[in-house]
Structure formats: structure tokens, C-alpha cells
Amino acid sequence: MIKKLRVISLFLIIAGCSTSSSNVIEKVDTVPIETEKEPALIEQHEEEEMEQYIEFFLDDEQVLVNLQMVPILKEYLSGSKHRQSAINDMKLDRLPLEDHQIYLLEFSCFHDSCSYLLFNQSGNNAAYLIADLAKSKNILISPDQSKVAIQFSRNGKQNLELDNIVVIDLIEWKVLSLNNETSEDNFLNYTWPYVGVQWMDDETLTVSVPDIIEPTSQHISEWNEVGGNVIINTYLTERR
């Protein structure tokens, strides 16, 4: 099997900034008749320039992603030997928000590990590459719907699933730092498995991890057998 081109990135790279007046993601006014259609590449010729879009059909809407405004996605498709197959494997979901039109795109998957772009349909229409070589596990909206926390997982050593949390301020459209208020230990960036994540209020998250010496398959197995305790860490969200 030919391995797909991987998106190489540092943690959280702004992927789609441009001085163009075009939008990164656009909604089509008409409600799609066929909601089961796979995503497709669309080319539009305007004067001497050609613009490319990926068309997605969701349950109740049809949206277009402008590849010119998302260079990392355009480069990924340009480097793929099977472009249509790479497009068919993409998945776009709208986050369950009332006041914001935010979309999460899953692409470049290999062995259940994917890359993820977060799009804002309104405002400055920035696109964030928020995870690479990971799998989306949970989406948590803050009580006032001003922030979203997305939990991702990766298979680490000994095939142990490790987790991370990415938090976005939906008002300022910025990535937020997480400051552990209860411990100096690092439980972020795919170092520990999570038992649970939840919002305590609009600024604070709790992340529960197994109460073990270190995250190994043996320790996790023993912890599961005895129904072990958890360590609850309180994280305060802060702007970078």
C-alpha cells in the first residue's frame, strides 16, 4: 500500500491566511437534495484564474472549501497520487453551536490517524490545523458556547492510547493555552490517557487521568482490574 502524503506540522499552525477577499469556507444557499454524496473537487474559471473548491454535503447544508485559501490542504492534494480517493476519504462536520458556524475537517488519514482543520465560516474565516497524526475523540462546548475543547488521541508506545486537548476561543478565534492549576505534572500533548474531560465553567476544564505511576499498558491493565482511582486536574484557559 502506498502511504499517503502526511501533513508535517508543529502543534497548532495557522493554515489558511490570505489577503484575498474570498472566504475559506462558503455555504451554498440551496439545501442539498442528495445528502449521501461524497465530497467532490469543483473548478471554477474566473477571468484568467481558476479556483478550486471541495464540495461537501452535510445533513442539511452544502458547503464549499476554497483550496486557494487553505494552502496546506491544496499542497496535500497536489502531492497525492490518488487525489479523488484522498478527497473521498475526507469528512467535514459542523460543530453543535447556535451562534457560530464552525466546521471540523478530517483528512489525510492513515491507519486511523488523521489531520484536522478547524474552519470558521464567519468573521475572518481563518483555518487552524489543530491536530496531526491523531483521531478526534470528543467535542466539548463551554457552557456559554464561547469556547470549544476538542479531545484527540494517539497510539503511543505499547499501543497505549494517549490523549490531548485543544481549546479554541470562538469569539476571538484564537487558540488558548491550558494552565494546570492543581499539579505541575504534564498531562497534555499525548503523554497520558484520559478518563474524562468536562467544562466546570466558561474558563475552566477538568481532565481526569488514571492514578498510576506512569502510563504503561501493564499499569493501565492493573488499574482497570482493581477499578483504580483517578487524578482530577483543573485547567484554566488562557490566551496565548
C-alpha positions as CSV (number, residue, x, y, z in Angstrom):
1,M,0.0,0.0,0.0
2,I,1.3,3.4,-0.9
3,K,1.4,5.6,2.2
4,K,-0.4,8.9,1.8
5,L,1.4,12.2,2.0
6,R,1.5,13.2,5.6
7,V,1.0,16.8,6.7
8,I,4.1,17.7,8.7
9,S,3.3,20.4,11.3
10,L,4.3,21.8,14.6
11,F,1.5,22.0,17.2
12,L,-1.2,24.4,16.0
13,I,-0.3,26.1,12.8
14,I,-2.4,28.8,11.2
15,A,-3.1,27.1,7.8
16,G,-5.2,29.4,5.8
17,C,-4.5,33.2,5.9
18,S,-4.7,35.4,2.9
19,T,-5.3,39.0,1.9
20,S,-7.8,37.8,-0.7
21,S,-11.5,38.8,-0.2
22,S,-12.5,35.2,-0.8
23,N,-13.8,33.1,2.0
24,V,-12.2,29.9,3.3
25,I,-15.5,28.1,3.6
26,E,-18.8,29.1,2.0
27,K,-22.3,27.8,2.4
28,V,-24.5,27.1,-0.7
29,D,-27.9,28.7,-0.4
30,T,-29.8,25.7,-1.7
31,V,-30.4,22.8,0.6
32,P,-28.8,19.6,-0.9
33,I,-31.2,17.0,-2.3
34,E,-28.6,14.2,-2.1
35,T,-27.1,14.2,1.3
36,E,-25.2,11.0,0.8
37,K,-23.0,12.3,-2.0
38,E,-19.2,12.0,-1.4
39,P,-17.1,15.2,-1.4
40,A,-16.0,16.4,-4.9
41,L,-13.5,18.7,-6.4
42,I,-15.0,21.7,-8.2
43,E,-13.1,24.0,-10.6
44,Q,-14.4,27.5,-11.4
45,H,-12.9,29.7,-14.0
46,E,-13.0,33.4,-13.3
47,E,-11.4,35.6,-16.0
48,E,-7.8,34.3,-16.3
49,E,-7.7,32.5,-13.0
50,M,-9.1,29.1,-11.9
51,E,-10.3,28.5,-8.4
52,Q,-10.7,25.0,-6.9
53,Y,-13.2,24.0,-4.2
54,I,-14.0,20.8,-2.3
55,E,-17.8,20.4,-2.1
56,F,-19.2,18.7,0.9
57,F,-22.8,17.6,1.5
58,L,-23.9,17.6,5.2
59,D,-27.3,16.6,6.5
60,D,-28.9,20.0,5.9
61,E,-26.4,22.1,4.0
62,Q,-23.9,22.1,1.2
63,V,-20.6,23.8,1.8
64,L,-17.5,24.7,-0.3
65,V,-13.9,24.8,1.0
66,N,-11.7,27.1,-1.1
67,L,-8.4,25.4,-1.7
68,Q,-6.7,28.7,-2.6
69,M,-7.3,29.9,0.9
70,V,-6.0,26.7,2.6
71,P,-2.5,26.1,1.2
72,I,-1.8,23.1,3.4
73,L,-4.9,21.3,2.0
74,K,-4.1,22.3,-1.5
75,E,-0.5,21.0,-1.2
76,Y,-1.7,17.8,0.3
77,L,-4.0,17.1,-2.7
78,S,-1.3,18.1,-5.1
79,G,1.1,15.6,-3.6
80,S,-1.4,12.8,-3.5
81,K,-1.2,10.1,-6.2
82,H,-4.9,9.3,-5.9
83,R,-6.5,12.7,-5.5
84,Q,-10.1,11.7,-5.8
85,S,-9.6,8.9,-3.3
86,A,-8.0,11.3,-0.9
87,I,-11.0,13.7,-1.3
88,N,-13.5,10.8,-0.8
89,D,-11.8,10.0,2.5
90,M,-12.3,13.5,3.9
91,K,-15.0,14.1,6.4
92,L,-16.5,17.5,7.3
93,D,-18.7,18.1,10.4
94,R,-20.4,21.2,11.7
95,L,-19.9,21.7,15.4
96,P,-23.1,21.8,17.5
97,L,-23.2,25.5,18.1
98,E,-26.1,28.0,17.9
99,D,-24.2,31.3,17.3
100,H,-21.1,30.1,15.4
101,Q,-20.6,28.3,12.1
102,I,-17.6,26.2,12.9
103,Y,-16.5,23.1,10.9
104,L,-14.0,20.4,11.6
105,L,-12.4,18.7,8.6
106,E,-10.7,15.3,8.9
107,F,-8.3,14.5,6.1
108,S,-5.0,12.7,5.3
109,C,-5.9,9.6,7.3
110,F,-3.5,6.6,7.6
111,H,-4.1,3.7,10.0
112,D,-6.9,5.7,11.8
113,S,-4.6,8.6,12.3
114,C,-5.7,11.8,10.6
115,S,-5.0,15.6,10.3
116,Y,-7.7,18.1,11.4
117,L,-8.5,21.6,10.2
118,L,-11.0,23.8,12.1
119,F,-12.8,26.4,9.9
120,N,-14.7,29.5,10.9
121,Q,-17.4,30.3,8.3
122,S,-17.9,33.8,9.6
123,G,-15.5,36.5,10.8
124,N,-12.0,36.4,9.4
125,N,-12.5,32.9,8.1
126,A,-9.2,31.6,9.5
127,A,-8.4,27.9,9.3
128,Y,-6.4,26.2,12.1
129,L,-4.5,23.0,11.8
130,I,-5.3,21.7,15.3
131,A,-4.1,18.1,15.1
132,D,-1.9,15.8,13.1
133,L,-1.4,12.0,13.3
134,A,-4.4,11.8,15.7
135,K,-8.0,10.8,16.0
136,S,-10.8,13.1,17.1
137,K,-12.4,11.6,20.2
138,N,-14.7,14.2,21.8
139,I,-16.0,17.7,21.3
140,L,-17.0,19.8,24.3
141,I,-18.6,23.2,24.1
142,S,-18.3,25.6,27.1
143,P,-21.5,26.5,28.9
144,D,-21.7,29.9,27.3
145,Q,-20.7,28.5,23.9
146,S,-17.7,30.9,23.6
147,K,-15.1,28.1,23.5
148,V,-14.8,24.6,22.2
149,A,-12.4,21.9,23.5
150,I,-11.6,19.0,21.2
151,Q,-10.1,15.9,22.6
152,F,-7.7,13.9,20.4
153,S,-6.0,10.6,20.9
154,R,-2.9,8.8,19.5
155,N,-1.5,5.3,19.9
156,G,1.8,5.7,21.9
157,K,4.3,3.1,23.0
158,Q,2.9,-0.4,23.8
159,N,-0.1,0.6,21.6
160,L,-1.5,2.6,24.5
161,E,-4.0,5.3,23.6
162,L,-2.8,8.8,24.8
163,D,-4.8,12.0,24.7
164,N,-4.6,15.7,24.2
165,I,-7.0,18.7,24.4
166,V,-7.1,21.7,22.1
167,V,-9.2,24.7,23.1
168,I,-10.3,27.5,20.7
169,D,-11.8,30.8,21.8
170,L,-14.7,31.2,19.3
171,I,-15.2,34.9,20.0
172,E,-11.6,35.9,19.4
173,W,-10.9,32.9,17.2
174,K,-7.7,32.1,19.0
175,V,-6.0,29.0,20.3
176,L,-5.9,29.0,24.1
177,S,-3.2,27.8,26.4
178,L,-4.1,25.4,29.3
179,N,-2.6,26.1,32.7
180,N,-2.8,23.2,35.2
181,E,-4.0,24.8,38.5
182,T,-3.7,21.6,40.6
183,S,-0.4,19.9,39.5
184,E,3.0,20.7,37.9
185,D,2.8,17.4,36.0
186,N,2.2,17.5,32.3
187,F,-0.9,15.6,31.2
188,L,-1.2,17.3,27.8
189,N,0.3,16.6,24.4
190,Y,-0.4,12.9,24.2
191,T,1.5,11.9,27.4
192,W,-1.4,10.3,29.4
193,P,-4.7,8.5,28.7
194,Y,-7.8,10.5,29.8
195,V,-10.6,9.0,31.8
196,G,-12.9,12.1,31.3
197,V,-12.9,15.7,30.3
198,Q,-15.5,18.3,31.2
199,W,-16.1,22.0,31.5
200,M,-16.5,23.3,35.0
201,D,-17.4,26.8,33.9
202,D,-16.7,29.1,30.9
203,E,-13.0,29.3,31.7
204,T,-12.1,26.0,33.4
205,L,-11.8,22.4,32.3
206,T,-11.1,19.3,34.4
207,V,-9.1,16.4,32.9
208,S,-9.3,13.1,34.8
209,V,-6.4,10.6,34.4
210,P,-5.7,7.2,35.9
211,D,-3.9,7.4,39.3
212,I,-0.9,5.3,38.2
213,I,2.9,5.8,38.4
214,E,3.4,6.1,34.7
215,P,1.2,5.4,31.6
216,T,2.1,1.9,30.6
217,S,0.0,-1.0,29.3
218,Q,0.7,-3.0,32.4
219,H,-0.2,-0.2,34.8
220,I,-3.4,0.6,32.9
221,S,-4.3,-3.1,32.9
222,E,-3.7,-3.4,36.7
223,W,-5.6,-0.1,37.3
224,N,-8.6,-1.4,35.3
225,E,-8.7,-4.7,37.2
226,V,-9.0,-3.0,40.6
227,G,-11.2,-0.1,39.5
228,G,-8.4,2.4,40.4
229,N,-8.8,6.0,41.4
230,V,-8.4,9.0,39.1
231,I,-6.5,12.2,39.4
232,I,-8.6,15.3,38.6
233,N,-6.6,18.2,37.1
234,T,-8.1,21.6,36.8
235,Y,-7.0,23.6,33.7
236,L,-7.6,27.3,33.3
237,T,-7.9,28.5,29.7
238,E,-5.6,31.4,28.9
239,R,-5.0,33.4,25.7
240,R,-1.6,32.8,24.1
